[in-house]
């Protein structure tokens, strides 16, 4: 309501102030990973929201009803846009706020998390109309009934589709959680400690498990180049008789330079390495510089040359990983699954593509130890739950210190470990047997909203240019 009443630069300043505060309160925990990253996440990303709120303000000044109708589409168009480039940080979509309310969350299997965001914004706009003193009583009553109706229909849909007795899983998996502190895992010469720990956890499992999942970078080495470390993991795989998905680093020499990757490796029951997946969606200004080949002045080696305080004071800077170049599935003797590394679970279309390519369940490996016990680990976890519900697919999540669990296609946690627990969790997952509506048709709500956002922005820019031309005549 405040932004709607303002004009010109005052509206822009208010929009930016809101966006800055929204990001600061939502993403403060990024500072625990990298101070430069938090500058980007708060100061720069705030311009995204500022832009759409400025468009809303201009439409509202032309005619209030235009802004009122447009604002849900503008916001959701922004949410979808932020999934389309390396500068994206699609962590705070409003639909995730409902991921703890499983009845309401079920609608994402039809309209995606962006569709749920659209409905939430519509309800809030209707409540705004109820609170506006200039709105007549008939419109207030209509807004009230419609907003209540949307919520009731969401809950009713969830109640109708969530089974009272969910079908249990059949494919046995084991998730390993070592809870190794960051400073201990990356201490020079301490790699053997991690390998021994995960070997002991895997061997402690009673019964037969067909897939063992280690967390992101649980093997603190370049498995792409260390034959000895590959043999160590291979020995563990042979001893347990199952496949092992292991998070580690990767590297290759390309275009006269070394490229480093955040990777996942699959070892077979025979101990042989069967494949490697390089993380495609990297966290901007934390894991890498977006479009780093085109922006060399933002590379770490360039900046540390001139900003000497980075090394002098040990500032935790962003890494210099390269993104992988393609979606990839892993397959065992009997199933195919989607390997997702950390931040990749925040991209609905990316996960959907893996499902369409043949994934029968989702596997996320992550290391959220960087975030401590902040809200960041829970926001990350709920994004994974939302992806499972969107695609009506089971998922398993192995995190270095938590949250580690198995979730079904309705967002219900089937088995889990406590935060910071050192343990192996064995459970069973149900393989995908039918696509959800979202999986079949895609993120229609996000795409339509982005199209509307582009059209409205183009109309306003054209209108502004026309006024400039007219004024000069």
C-alpha positions as CSV (number, residue, x, y, z in Angstrom):
1,X,0.0,0.0,0.0
2,X,2.9,2.4,0.8
3,X,4.6,1.9,-2.6
4,X,1.2,2.3,-4.4
5,X,0.8,5.8,-3.0
6,X,4.3,7.1,-3.9
7,X,5.5,8.5,-7.1
8,X,8.8,8.8,-9.1
9,X,12.0,8.4,-7.2
10,X,10.2,8.0,-3.9
11,X,8.5,4.9,-5.2
12,X,11.8,3.5,-6.5
13,X,13.6,4.2,-3.1
14,X,10.8,2.6,-1.2
15,X,10.8,-0.4,-3.5
16,X,14.5,-0.9,-3.1
17,X,14.4,-0.4,0.7
18,X,11.7,-3.2,0.9
19,X,13.7,-5.5,-1.4
20,X,16.9,-4.9,0.5
21,X,15.2,-5.7,3.8
22,X,13.4,-8.7,2.4
23,X,16.7,-10.2,1.1
24,X,18.6,-9.3,4.3
25,X,16.2,-11.0,6.6
26,X,15.8,-14.0,4.3
27,X,19.4,-14.6,3.2
28,X,21.5,-13.3,6.0
29,X,23.0,-16.8,6.5
30,X,24.9,-16.5,3.1
31,X,27.4,-14.4,5.1
32,X,28.4,-17.5,6.9
33,X,29.7,-18.9,3.6
34,X,31.1,-15.8,2.0
35,X,30.9,-12.1,2.8
36,X,31.2,-11.1,-0.9
37,X,28.3,-13.5,-1.6
38,X,26.1,-11.8,0.9
39,X,26.8,-8.4,-0.8
40,X,25.5,-9.8,-4.1
41,X,22.6,-11.7,-2.6
42,X,21.3,-8.6,-0.7
43,X,22.5,-5.5,-2.5
44,X,22.4,-6.6,-6.2
45,X,19.6,-9.1,-6.2
46,X,17.4,-6.5,-4.5
47,X,17.2,-4.7,-7.9
48,X,15.2,-7.6,-9.3
49,X,12.3,-7.0,-6.9
50,X,12.7,-3.2,-7.1
51,X,12.2,-3.5,-10.9
52,X,8.8,-5.3,-10.7
53,X,7.6,-3.1,-7.8
54,X,8.4,0.0,-9.9
55,X,6.4,-1.4,-12.8
56,X,3.5,-2.0,-10.4
57,X,3.7,1.5,-9.1
58,X,3.6,3.0,-12.7
59,X,0.6,0.9,-13.6
60,X,-1.1,1.9,-10.3
61,X,-0.5,5.6,-11.1
62,X,-2.1,5.1,-14.5
63,X,-5.2,3.4,-13.0
64,X,-5.3,1.6,-9.6
65,X,-7.1,-1.5,-11.0
66,X,-4.2,-2.1,-13.5
67,X,-1.7,-2.3,-10.7
68,X,-3.9,-4.4,-8.5
69,X,-4.5,-7.0,-11.2
70,X,-0.9,-7.0,-12.5
71,X,1.1,-7.3,-9.2
72,X,0.7,-11.1,-8.7
73,X,1.9,-11.7,-12.3
74,X,4.8,-9.3,-12.0
75,X,6.1,-10.9,-8.8
76,X,5.7,-14.5,-10.2
77,X,7.2,-13.4,-13.5
78,X,10.2,-12.3,-11.5
79,X,10.4,-15.6,-9.6
80,X,10.4,-17.5,-12.9
81,X,12.9,-15.1,-14.5
82,X,15.4,-15.8,-11.7
83,X,15.6,-19.4,-12.7
84,X,16.8,-18.6,-16.2
85,X,20.3,-17.3,-15.9
86,X,23.5,-17.8,-14.0
87,X,22.8,-14.6,-12.1
88,X,19.7,-16.2,-10.6
89,X,19.2,-16.8,-6.9
90,X,15.7,-18.4,-6.8
91,X,15.8,-19.2,-3.1
92,X,12.9,-17.1,-1.7
93,X,9.9,-18.0,-3.9
94,X,6.8,-17.3,-1.9
95,X,5.3,-20.7,-2.6
96,X,8.0,-22.3,-0.4
97,X,6.4,-20.7,2.6
98,X,3.6,-23.2,2.4
99,X,5.8,-26.3,2.2
100,X,5.2,-27.1,5.9
101,X,1.4,-27.2,5.2
102,X,1.2,-30.4,3.1
103,X,-2.5,-30.0,2.2
104,X,-1.8,-26.6,0.7
105,X,1.4,-27.7,-0.9
106,X,-0.2,-30.4,-3.0
107,X,-1.4,-28.0,-5.7
108,X,2.2,-27.6,-6.9
109,X,1.9,-31.0,-8.6
110,X,-0.5,-29.2,-11.0
111,X,0.6,-25.6,-11.2
112,X,4.2,-25.6,-9.8
113,X,5.6,-23.6,-6.9
114,X,5.2,-20.5,-9.0
115,X,1.5,-21.2,-9.4
116,X,1.2,-21.5,-5.7
117,X,3.0,-18.1,-5.3
118,X,0.5,-16.6,-7.7
119,X,-2.4,-17.8,-5.6
120,X,-0.8,-16.5,-2.4
121,X,-0.2,-13.1,-3.9
122,X,-3.8,-13.1,-5.2
123,X,-5.1,-13.7,-1.7
124,X,-2.9,-11.0,-0.3
125,X,-4.0,-8.5,-2.9
126,X,-7.6,-9.4,-2.0
127,X,-6.9,-8.8,1.7
128,X,-5.4,-5.4,0.7
129,X,-8.7,-4.5,-1.0
130,X,-10.5,-5.4,2.2
131,X,-8.3,-3.0,4.2
132,X,-8.4,-0.1,1.7
133,X,-10.8,2.6,3.1
134,X,-11.7,3.8,-0.3
135,X,-13.2,0.4,-1.4
136,X,-16.9,0.1,-1.1
137,X,-18.5,-2.6,1.1
138,X,-19.6,-4.8,-1.8
139,X,-16.1,-5.1,-3.2
140,X,-14.7,-5.8,0.3
141,X,-17.2,-8.6,0.8
142,X,-16.4,-10.0,-2.7
143,X,-12.6,-9.9,-1.9
144,X,-13.2,-11.6,1.4
145,X,-15.3,-14.5,0.0
146,X,-12.9,-15.0,-2.9
147,X,-9.8,-15.1,-0.7
148,X,-11.4,-17.5,1.7
149,X,-12.6,-19.6,-1.2
150,X,-9.1,-19.9,-2.6
151,X,-7.7,-21.1,0.7
152,X,-10.6,-23.6,1.2
153,X,-10.1,-25.0,-2.3
154,X,-6.4,-25.4,-1.7
155,X,-6.9,-27.3,1.5
156,X,-9.7,-29.4,0.0
157,X,-7.6,-30.4,-2.9
158,X,-4.8,-31.4,-0.6
159,X,-7.1,-33.4,1.6
160,X,-8.5,-35.2,-1.4
161,X,-5.2,-36.2,-3.0
162,X,-3.1,-37.1,0.0
163,X,-3.5,-40.8,0.7
164,X,-4.4,-41.9,4.3
165,X,-2.1,-44.9,3.9
166,X,0.7,-44.0,1.5
167,X,2.3,-46.8,-0.5
168,X,5.6,-47.9,1.0
169,X,8.8,-48.0,-0.9
170,X,10.5,-51.1,-2.3
171,X,14.0,-50.0,-3.4
172,X,16.5,-50.1,-0.5
173,X,18.8,-47.1,-0.1
174,X,21.2,-46.0,2.7
175,X,22.0,-42.3,3.4
176,X,25.3,-41.5,5.2
177,X,25.7,-38.5,7.5
178,X,29.2,-37.9,8.8
179,X,28.6,-34.5,10.4
180,X,32.3,-33.6,9.9
181,X,33.1,-29.9,10.7
182,X,34.2,-27.9,7.7
183,X,37.5,-26.9,9.2
184,X,38.3,-30.5,10.0
185,X,37.3,-32.0,6.7
186,X,39.5,-29.6,4.6
187,X,42.5,-29.7,7.0
188,X,45.6,-30.6,5.0
189,X,46.4,-34.3,5.2
190,X,43.0,-35.1,6.8
191,X,41.3,-36.8,3.9
192,X,41.8,-40.2,5.3
193,X,39.7,-39.4,8.3
194,X,36.6,-38.8,6.0
195,X,37.2,-42.0,4.1
196,X,37.5,-44.1,7.2
197,X,34.4,-42.5,8.7
198,X,32.2,-43.1,5.7
199,X,33.6,-46.6,5.2
200,X,32.6,-47.5,8.8
201,X,29.1,-46.0,8.4
202,X,28.5,-47.9,5.2
203,X,29.8,-51.2,6.7
204,X,27.6,-50.7,9.8
205,X,24.4,-51.2,7.7
206,X,22.7,-54.5,8.5
207,X,20.9,-56.1,5.5
208,X,21.4,-55.4,1.9
209,X,21.2,-51.9,0.5
210,X,21.4,-51.3,-3.2
211,X,22.5,-47.6,-3.2
212,X,24.6,-45.8,-0.6
213,X,24.5,-42.0,-0.8
214,X,27.4,-39.9,0.6
215,X,26.9,-36.1,1.0
216,X,28.3,-33.3,-1.2
217,X,32.1,-33.2,-1.1
218,X,32.1,-35.9,1.6
219,X,35.3,-37.2,-0.2
220,X,37.5,-34.1,0.3
221,X,39.7,-34.8,-2.7
222,X,39.8,-34.7,-6.5
223,X,38.5,-38.2,-7.3
224,X,39.0,-37.4,-11.0
225,X,42.8,-37.4,-10.4
226,X,43.5,-39.4,-7.3
227,X,43.7,-43.1,-8.2
228,X,44.4,-44.0,-4.5
229,X,41.2,-42.3,-3.3
230,X,39.2,-44.0,-6.0
231,X,40.5,-47.3,-4.9
232,X,39.6,-46.5,-1.3
233,X,36.0,-45.7,-2.3
234,X,35.9,-48.7,-4.5
235,X,37.0,-51.0,-1.7
236,X,34.0,-49.6,0.4
237,X,31.6,-50.3,-2.5
238,X,32.9,-53.9,-2.9
239,X,32.6,-54.5,0.8
240,X,29.0,-53.4,1.0
241,X,27.9,-54.9,-2.4
242,X,26.0,-51.8,-3.4
243,X,26.3,-48.7,-5.6
244,X,27.9,-45.7,-4.0
245,X,27.1,-42.1,-5.0
246,X,29.9,-40.0,-3.6
247,X,30.3,-36.2,-3.5
248,X,33.8,-35.0,-4.4
249,X,35.7,-32.5,-6.5
250,X,36.6,-32.9,-10.2
251,X,38.9,-31.2,-12.6
252,X,40.0,-31.2,-16.2
253,X,42.3,-29.3,-18.5
254,X,40.4,-27.5,-21.2
255,X,41.2,-24.5,-23.3
256,X,44.7,-24.1,-21.8
257,X,43.4,-23.8,-18.3
258,X,42.3,-26.0,-15.4
259,X,38.6,-26.2,-14.7
260,X,37.4,-27.3,-11.3
261,X,34.0,-28.9,-10.7
262,X,31.7,-29.7,-7.8
263,X,30.9,-33.3,-8.7
264,X,29.2,-36.6,-7.9
265,X,30.7,-40.0,-8.7
266,X,29.0,-43.3,-9.0
267,X,30.9,-46.5,-8.0
268,X,29.4,-49.9,-8.8
269,X,29.3,-53.0,-6.5
270,X,32.6,-54.2,-8.2
271,X,34.3,-51.0,-7.0
272,X,34.7,-49.6,-10.5
273,X,33.9,-45.9,-11.2
274,X,30.9,-45.8,-13.5
275,X,30.3,-42.2,-14.1
276,X,30.7,-38.6,-12.9
277,X,28.2,-35.7,-12.9
278,X,29.4,-32.1,-12.6
279,X,27.1,-29.7,-10.9
280,X,25.3,-27.6,-13.5
281,X,23.6,-24.9,-11.4
282,X,26.2,-23.2,-9.3
283,X,25.5,-20.6,-6.6
284,X,26.4,-17.2,-8.1
285,X,29.2,-15.3,-6.3
286,X,29.6,-18.2,-3.8
287,X,30.7,-21.1,-5.9
288,X,31.6,-19.2,-9.1
289,X,31.5,-15.9,-11.0
290,X,28.6,-16.1,-13.5
291,X,29.8,-16.1,-17.0
292,X,33.4,-16.2,-15.7
293,X,34.9,-16.6,-19.2
294,X,33.4,-13.3,-20.1
295,X,34.0,-11.5,-16.8
296,X,37.7,-12.3,-16.0
297,X,38.0,-9.2,-13.8
298,X,35.7,-10.9,-11.2
299,X,37.8,-14.0,-10.9
300,X,39.4,-14.7,-7.6
301,X,43.0,-14.6,-8.9
302,X,42.4,-11.2,-10.5
303,X,40.8,-9.6,-7.4
304,X,43.3,-11.0,-4.9
305,X,46.1,-9.4,-7.0
306,X,44.7,-6.0,-6.3
307,X,42.6,-6.5,-3.2
308,X,45.3,-7.8,-0.9
309,X,43.1,-7.7,2.2
310,X,41.4,-10.8,0.9
311,X,44.4,-13.0,1.7
312,X,45.8,-10.8,4.4
313,X,42.7,-11.1,6.6
314,X,41.6,-14.6,5.3
315,X,38.3,-13.4,3.9
316,X,36.2,-16.3,2.7
317,X,35.9,-15.5,-1.0
318,X,33.8,-17.3,-3.7
319,X,35.2,-20.5,-5.3
320,X,36.1,-20.8,-8.9
321,X,34.1,-23.8,-10.0
322,X,32.9,-24.2,-13.6
323,X,29.3,-25.4,-14.2
324,X,28.8,-28.8,-15.8
325,X,27.6,-28.8,-19.4
326,X,24.6,-31.1,-19.3
327,X,21.8,-32.9,-17.4
328,X,22.8,-36.4,-16.5
329,X,21.1,-39.4,-14.8
330,X,22.8,-42.3,-13.0
331,X,21.7,-45.9,-13.4
332,X,22.2,-49.0,-11.3
333,X,21.3,-52.5,-12.5
334,X,17.6,-51.9,-12.0
335,X,16.8,-48.2,-11.6
336,X,17.7,-44.7,-12.8
337,X,17.9,-41.7,-10.5
338,X,18.5,-38.0,-10.7
339,X,21.7,-36.7,-9.0
340,X,21.1,-33.2,-7.7
341,X,23.9,-31.3,-5.9
342,X,22.8,-28.7,-3.3
343,X,21.4,-25.5,-4.9
344,X,20.2,-27.3,-8.0
345,X,17.0,-28.3,-6.2
346,X,15.8,-24.7,-6.4
347,X,15.2,-25.0,-10.2
348,X,11.8,-26.5,-10.9
349,X,12.3,-26.9,-14.7
350,X,15.8,-28.4,-14.2
351,X,14.5,-31.1,-11.9
352,X,11.4,-31.7,-14.1
353,X,13.7,-32.3,-17.1
354,X,15.6,-35.0,-15.1
355,X,12.3,-36.7,-14.4
356,X,11.2,-36.5,-18.0
357,X,14.6,-38.0,-19.0
358,X,13.8,-41.1,-17.0
359,X,14.6,-40.5,-13.3
360,X,12.7,-42.9,-11.0
361,X,13.5,-41.0,-7.8
362,X,15.5,-37.9,-6.8
363,X,18.8,-37.9,-4.9
364,X,20.1,-34.7,-3.4
365,X,23.6,-34.5,-1.9
366,X,24.5,-31.3,0.0
367,X,26.7,-29.8,2.6
368,X,24.8,-27.3,4.6
369,X,27.3,-27.3,7.4
370,X,28.4,-23.9,6.1
371,X,25.0,-22.5,7.4
372,X,25.3,-23.8,10.9
373,X,21.8,-24.2,12.4
374,X,20.4,-21.1,10.6
375,X,17.2,-20.9,8.7
376,X,19.2,-21.5,5.6
377,X,19.3,-25.3,6.1
378,X,15.5,-25.4,6.5
379,X,14.8,-23.2,3.4
380,X,17.1,-25.5,1.4
381,X,15.4,-28.6,2.6
382,X,11.9,-27.4,1.9
383,X,12.8,-26.6,-1.7
384,X,13.7,-30.3,-2.1
385,X,10.4,-31.4,-0.5
386,X,8.6,-29.1,-3.0
387,X,10.4,-30.6,-6.0
388,X,9.2,-34.1,-4.8
389,X,5.6,-33.0,-4.6
390,X,5.7,-31.1,-7.9
391,X,6.8,-34.3,-9.7
392,X,5.0,-36.8,-7.4
393,X,8.3,-38.5,-7.1
394,X,10.2,-39.9,-4.0
395,X,13.4,-38.3,-3.0
396,X,16.4,-39.0,-0.7
397,X,18.6,-36.3,0.7
398,X,22.0,-36.9,2.2
399,X,23.5,-33.8,4.0
400,X,26.8,-33.7,5.7
401,X,25.3,-32.7,9.1
402,X,21.6,-32.7,8.2
403,X,18.9,-32.5,7.2
404,X,19.1,-36.1,5.9
405,X,15.8,-37.9,5.1
406,X,13.6,-39.9,2.7
407,X,10.5,-38.1,1.4
408,X,7.6,-39.4,-0.6
409,X,5.8,-37.8,-3.5
410,X,3.3,-36.1,-1.2
411,X,6.1,-34.4,0.9
412,X,5.8,-36.8,3.8
413,X,9.1,-37.6,5.5
414,X,9.4,-41.4,5.7
415,X,12.7,-41.6,7.7
416,X,15.2,-39.1,8.9
417,X,18.3,-38.4,11.0
418,X,18.8,-35.7,13.6
419,X,20.9,-32.7,13.0
420,X,24.6,-33.3,13.6
421,X,24.0,-37.0,14.1
422,X,26.7,-39.4,12.9
423,X,24.8,-42.3,11.4
424,X,23.6,-44.3,8.4
425,X,19.9,-44.2,7.6
426,X,18.5,-47.2,5.7
427,X,15.0,-47.0,4.1
428,X,13.2,-47.8,0.9
429,X,11.9,-45.6,-1.9
430,X,9.0,-46.1,-4.3
431,X,9.9,-45.8,-7.9
432,X,8.0,-43.3,-10.1
433,X,5.1,-44.9,-12.0
434,X,3.2,-41.9,-13.3
435,X,4.0,-38.2,-14.2
436,X,2.2,-35.4,-12.4
437,X,0.4,-32.7,-14.3
438,X,3.3,-30.3,-13.6
439,X,5.8,-32.8,-15.0
440,X,3.8,-33.2,-18.2
441,X,3.0,-29.6,-18.9
442,X,5.7,-27.6,-17.1
443,X,5.8,-24.3,-15.3
444,X,2.9,-22.7,-17.1
445,X,2.2,-20.2,-14.3
446,X,5.8,-19.0,-14.3
447,X,6.1,-18.7,-18.0
448,X,2.8,-16.9,-18.5
449,X,3.6,-14.5,-15.7
450,X,7.0,-13.8,-17.2
451,X,5.4,-13.1,-20.5
452,X,2.9,-10.7,-18.9
453,X,5.7,-9.0,-17.0
454,X,7.7,-8.5,-20.2
455,X,4.6,-7.1,-22.1
456,X,3.7,-4.7,-19.4
457,X,7.2,-3.5,-19.0
458,X,7.5,-3.0,-22.8
459,X,4.2,-1.0,-22.8
460,X,5.4,1.3,-20.1
461,X,8.8,1.9,-21.7
462,X,7.1,2.6,-25.1
463,X,4.7,5.0,-23.4
464,X,7.6,6.8,-21.7
465,X,9.5,7.1,-25.0
466,X,6.4,8.4,-26.7
467,X,6.1,11.1,-24.1
468,X,9.7,12.1,-24.6
469,X,9.3,12.3,-28.3
470,X,6.1,14.4,-28.0
471,X,7.7,16.7,-25.5
472,X,10.6,17.5,-27.9
473,X,8.2,18.6,-30.7
